[in-house]
Amino acid sequence: MSIVAYIVVAGYTIALTYITVYCVLQFHLLFYYKKHHWTNDTNSFLHEEKDEKLPFVTIQLPIFNEMYVVDRLIDNIAAFDYPKDRYEIHVLDDSTDDTLEISRKKVEEYKAKGYQIELLHRTDRTGFKAGALKEGMKRAKGDFIAIFDADFLPRKDFLRTTIPYFENEKVGVVQTRWEHINQDYSMLTRLQALQLNVHFTVEQTGRKSGNCLLQFNGTAGVWRRETIENSGGWEADTLTEDLDLSYRAQLKGWEIVYLEKFGSPAELPAEMNGLKSQQFRWMKGGAETARKMLPTVWSSNLNFTQKMHATLHLMSSAIFVFVFLAGVFSVPLLFALNTLGYDTQMFALFLAGLVSVVAIYFTANVDAELKPEKYIRKVFKFIFLFPIFLSLSMGLSLHNTIAVLQGYIGKKSPFVRTPKFNIQNIKDSFNKQHYLAVKISWTTIFEGLLAVYFLFGIVAGIYLQNMSFMFFHTLLMFGYGTICYYSIRHLRFK
């Protein structure tokens, strides 16, 4: 019995050690982020006013079954404050539903108005988004390629602001920050914004400030055409073709400019199964890219710090594996500690990880000034939302662990896009819409069972008079239970 107890303690300790190391390295990015803001003016941008200096740009809009948002996307791009003779729009629409006809009518409408706009449709979705972008390159005339997903509504001055940065011949990519047009729609969208704000402030700016590798985020950015071609082009062997090409480009010597203060509005997934499909793609794609690129990173001329942060970046999805393991081991750990006579204070060192996470999320969502809002209001909102965010993140750990493991073992799966429903305010609804999931997955069933498992952990803690894991198990129970509940509630029952 004592052998099992030692195994449980060891398993929990290993999981907690990985989580702590990850969080402390993230804290290092926070240091870089703060250093950047201490020494730089982050509110000014380059901006080109003279039309004769503007280069020709190809705007690619990769689309697949987005009937609710494709028309507003094309309308938005056509409204750019950029000379009509200096850019072309390529609607890369591989849709198999009514989206294709909506795209066709919009293209005809703007072509009649004098826009250089084309609809490029593939009946064979080979390579999914990466395949569409690669195929679209064959028809692109621009020296620069701007890319927007279907749910984005970029600002009118997007091109005039991003293109001037390419005057530096080393710059291969300019990436803008994602803003959230429906952030306040529901608790689910608020929590997504909380997490994404970390990536688009502390992580991206921190990596740039620390001279580490960062990434193009798949949309709301511009590529130098030469950079894409020089780096090997779009490849479809991972689900995160954007992260993959970003690393290949930077290892070739190209630089990425990140504009933290220049926002590009977009729609967050408003229902649970759409969020889970997005998370699955990001987590699995990240693991696939790590498997593909880490050997190249470590054999490159990057310094040790750059290699460590690149490894942390590429393996970031693995954090969910260890969160899942820490949760699972924590229930038998109650009995193991009782058997071995250990004190839970031995784990106090790992609180450094939690402190780091709180500091990072507080900075990104309170100090970063992403929205004009009173500081004290943002503080109280953060205090309320952060524990719920932790809980639901833990609740997604089973789902994301499966994605990560599939990525590392090389199991292939199709690119499942995240449906958007033109949700912009509280009056909008996604109920009875197409694209909603129609059946309960086995993962959702297990998430419900895990909620019961951690309820047992709470009861066991009370029985053993060990309250050390009470808060942790409550978060886990609530997180898994909530994920399970909304996964079922957001189904479209026929």
N, C-alpha and C positions, 0 to 999 in steps of 0.2 A: 504493500500500500504506500509506503514511504517513497518507493521508486517512482510511482505514478505522480505523487505529490511533487517530487523534484522535477519531473518532466513538465508538469503544469507551470511551476514557478519559472523554469527556464524558458518555456515557450512564451509566457507573458512578458518576461524580462527582455527577451530578444525583440519582440514586437514593439515594446515601449522604447527600447534603445533606438531602433530605426526611426520611429516617429520623432523622438527628441532630436536626433542628429539632423533630420530633415528640417525640423522647425528652427533649429539654431542656425543652419545654413540660410534659411529664408530670412532670419533676422539679420544676417550679414548683408543681404540685399536691401533690407530696410536701412542699414547704415549707409550704403551707397546711395540710396534714394534721398536720404536726408542730406548727404554731402552734396548731391546735385542741386538741391533746392537752396542750400546755403550759398552756393557759388555761381548760380546761373539765373538769368531772367527767363522764366518759363512762360511768360505771357505774350511774348512777341513772336511773330512768324514772318518768314519771307513771303512776299506777295508781289506777283507780277501784274502790272497794269497795262503795259504796252502790248497790244495785240500782235505787232509785227515780230515780237521776240518769242511768241508762244509756239512750241513745237506741236507736231501732229500727234494726237493720242487716240488709241483704240480703247474703247470701253467695252469690256466683256461682262455679260450678265448671264451666268450659268443658272439655268432654270430646270426644275423637274417637278411637275404637278403642283403648281402654286397658284391655283385659280383665284384665291382671295387677295393676293398681294401683287401679282405681276403687273397689273395695269398701273397701280400707283408707283411702282418702281420705274417703269418706262417714262411715265409723266415726270417724275422727279429728275431723272437723268437728262431729259430733254430741256429742263429748265435751268441747266447749268449756265453760269455766267462765263461762257467761253465761246469764242467765235465758231459758228456752225461749220465753217470751212476748215477748222483746225481739229475736229474730232469726228470719229465715227462710232456708232453704237452697234455692237453685235449681240443680238439676243440668242444665246446658245440654249435653245429650248428643246430638251429631249422628252418632253411630256407625252403622256399616253392618255390624257383626259382632256377636259374642256379648256385647260390652260393654253394649249397650243393654238386654239382658235382665237382666244383673247389676245395672245401675243401677236398673231397674224394681223388682226384688225388694228392693233396699236401701231405696228410697224408700218402698215399701209397709211394710217392717219398721219404719222410724222414724216414719212417719205413724201407725201403730198405737200407738206409744209416746207420742203427743202432740206430736211435733215438727211445726213448720210447714215442710214440705218438699215440693217439687214436681219432677217430671221434665218438662223442656221439650225436646222433640225436633223437629228440623227435617229434612225430607227433602231440602231444597235448601240446600246449604252456601254460599250466596252470602255473600261477605265473610269466609268461614272464621271464625277466632276473633273478629275484630272484628265480623263480622256476627252471631255468636252473642251476644256481649256487648251489642250494640246492640239486638237483638231481645229479649233478656232484660230490658233496662231498661224495656220497656213493661209488664212484669208485676211489677217490683220495687216494694215498698212502702217500703223503707228510705230514710232521708235520707243514709245512708252505705252504700257498696258495697265489700265485701271480695272479693278475687279470689284464687283458688288454682288452679294447674295440677294435673294429675292426680297428679304425682309428689311433691307436697308433703305434709308431716306437721307442720302448725303446732302450736305449744305451746298448752296449754289456756287460758292466760291471754292469748292473742293479742289478743282484742278488748278486754279490760279494760285492756291496756297501750297499745294504739294509739289507741283512741277518745278518751281525755282530751286528746290533743294538738289535737283539733279545737275545743276551747274558744277557741283563737285563731282568729278568724273569717277570717284571711288564709290559713290552712292549707287546702290543697286535697287533699293526698295525704300519707299516712304510709307509708313504705316500710321494710321490715325486711331484715336481711342474710340471704342464703342460707347455710345450713349444708349439709354433705354427709354423708348417712348412710352412703354406701358409698365414702368417700374412700380407704380403705385396701384396697379390693377388688383393684385391679390397678395397674400402672404407669400405664395410661391414665387412670384416675380420679384418681390422685395428681397427675398433670400438669394435669388440668383444674382441680382444686382450687387448685393453685399460681397459675393465671391468674385464676380467678374471685375469689380472695382479694384480688388487687390492685384489681379493680373495686369490691369491697364494703368496702374500707378506704380506700386512698389516693385513688382516683378519686372515689367518692361523698362521703366525708367531706371530702376536699380541695376539691371543688367547692363544697360547702355552706359551708365555712369561708371560702373566697375570694369568697363571694357570686356564684358562677357558676351557670349552669343545670345541673341534674342530671336524673335520670330515674326514673320508675316502671319497674320491671323486669318488668312483665307479670304478676306474681304475688307473693304474700306481702306484699300491701299493701292499703291502704284508700283509697278515693276519697270525697270529699264529692260527693254527687249533683249539687249545684248547680254544682260545678266542671266536671264532665263536660258538663253541658248548656250552661253559659256559654262553654265552649271549643269548641263545635261538635260534641261527641259523638264516638263511635268511628267512624273512617274506615278503609276497607279498601284504599286506594290504595297502601299500602306493606305490606311483610311484617313491619314492626316498628310495629304500631299503638300499642304502649305508649310508645315513644320519641316518636312523632309527637304523640300527645295530651299527653305531658309538656311538650313545648316549646310547644305552643299554649296550654296552661294557664298556664305561667309567663310567657309573653309577654302574657297577659291580666292578670297581676299576682298570680296565686295562688302560694303557696309550697309546697315539698315538704320535709317533715321526714324525715330519714333516721336510723334507729336502728341504729348500727353494732354495738352490743353486744347487741342483741336478735335472736337467730338464729331462722330458720325452716328446719327440716331438709327436705332434698329429695334425690332420687336423681339422681346423675350418669349420663350415658350410659355404658354398660359395654362397648359394642362400636363399632368404628371407623366403620362406615357410618352408624350413628345419630348419632355425634358430627359426622360430615361434613354430614349433613342439617341439624343444628342450626347449625353454623357457616355453611353456605350461606344459611340463612334470616336469621341475624343480620347477616352481612356484606352481603348484597344489600339487606335491609331498611334497614340503616344508610345505604347509598348512596342508596336511594330517598328516605329521609327527608331526607338532606342536600340532594338535588336539589330537594325540595319546600320545605324550611324555610329554607335559607340566605339566599335573597333577603329573606325576612321578618325574619330575625335582623339582617341588616345595615342594614335600613331602620328598625329599632326604636330605642327610646331607651336601649338598653343602652350602657354605656361600652365603650371600646376593648378593655380586658382581658377583659370578659365576652364580647364578640363573638369575640375570638381563641380563647378557651377553648371557646365554643360551636361554633366552626368545627372546632377540633381534635376535639371530641367527636363531632360529626356525621360528620366525615370520617375517623374513627379506622380504619374498615375499609380505607381506601385504603393504609394502611401495608403491607398484604400485597402490593399491586401493586408497590411499590418494593422490598420484600424480594425478590420474585420477579425483578425486573429486575436488582437488584444481583447476585443469584446467577448469572443467565444471562450477564451481561456480564463476570463475574469470570474466567471461563475464557479467552475471547479476550483479556482484559486482560493475562494473563501474557505473551502474544506481543506485544501492543501496547507494553507497557512495555519489553520487550526491544528492539523495533524503534526506539522513540523515545529509549531510554536514560534513562528516568525512574527515580527511586528510589521504592520503595513508602512511604518515610517521609513522602511528601507527603500521605498519607492519615491520618497519625497524629492530626490534629486531630479526626477523626471518632470517635476512641475516647471522646470525651465522651458520645456517645450510649450506648455500651455501659456506661460507668460509671453513667450515670443509670438505666439499666434494672436493673442489679444492685442499686443502692441502693433502688429502688422495690420490687422483688420481695423483697429481704431484709427490708425494713420490714414489708411486708404478710404475709409468711409466717413471720417469726422474731420480730419485735418486737411485732406486733399482739396477741399473746396470745389468739388465737382458740380454741386448745385447751390444756387443762392438761397441759403437757408440759415436761420439763426443757429449759432454754435451750440447753445445749450439744448436746443431742440434736437439737434443731431446727436448729441451725447446721450440723451434719454432714449432716443430711438435705437441707438446702438446697444445700449444696456438691455433693452427689451428684445431686440432681434437676435443678438449674438448667441445666446444659449439655444434658441430655437434653430438657428443655423447649424450649430454644432450637432444638435440632435438629428436633424434631417440629413446632414452629411454622413453621420454614422449610419443612418438608416439606408443610405444608398451604397454602403460599402460592400454588401453581398453582390448586388447588381454590377458594381464597378470592378470588383475582384474577378468576377467571371470574364469580363471584358479584357482585363489586364492579362490574365492567364492565357486566354485565347491568343492574345497578341504575341506573348512571349513564346508560345509553343508553335506559332505559325499557322494556326487555324484560320482559313480565309472565310470572309463573309461579305455580302454586298454592302454598298454605301447606302445606308438608310437615312434619308434626309429628314430633318425635323420640320413637321408641318407648321405653317403659320396661318392665322385666321383673321388678320387685320384687326387685332385687338389693340386699341389705343387708350381706351378709358373704361371706367367702371360700367358704362352702359352697354358695352360690347359683350358678346357672348360667343363661345365656341360650341355650345350645345347643339346637337343634331347636325353638326357640320360633317362633311366628308373628311377623310384622312384620320379620324379618330380610330384608335385600336378597337378591335371587336371581340377579343377573347383574352381570358386571364392566362398569364404565363406561369410556368412552374416557379419562376423566381419570385413572383408576387406571393404565391402560396407559402414559400419558404420564409419570406419576409414576415408574414403573419405568424408563422410558427416561432420565429426568432423573437417576436414581441412577447409571446407567451414564455419563451425560454428566459428572457430577462425579467419578466414578472416573477418567475420562480427564483431568480437571483435576488430580487428584492426581499421576497419572503424568507429565503435562506439566510440573508444577512441579518434580518430581524431575529430569526431563530437562533443563530450562532452568536448574536449580540455583537456583530461586527458591522458597523455602519460605514466603514471606510469607502465602500463601493456603491453606497446607496444613490448618490447623485449620478454617478456614471451609469449605473443600471437603469435609473429612471430615464435618463436621456436616451439610452439605447432602446428601451421599451417604447418610449414615445416616438422615437425616430422610425423604427421599423414598422410600428403600428400605423403611423401616419402615412408612410410611403405605401404600405399595403392598401390602406383604406382608399387613398386617392387614386391609386392605380386601377382599382375596381370602379370607383365612382366616375372616373373620367372615360370609361369605356362607352362605345356607341352600341347600345343593344338594339338589335333589329326587331 
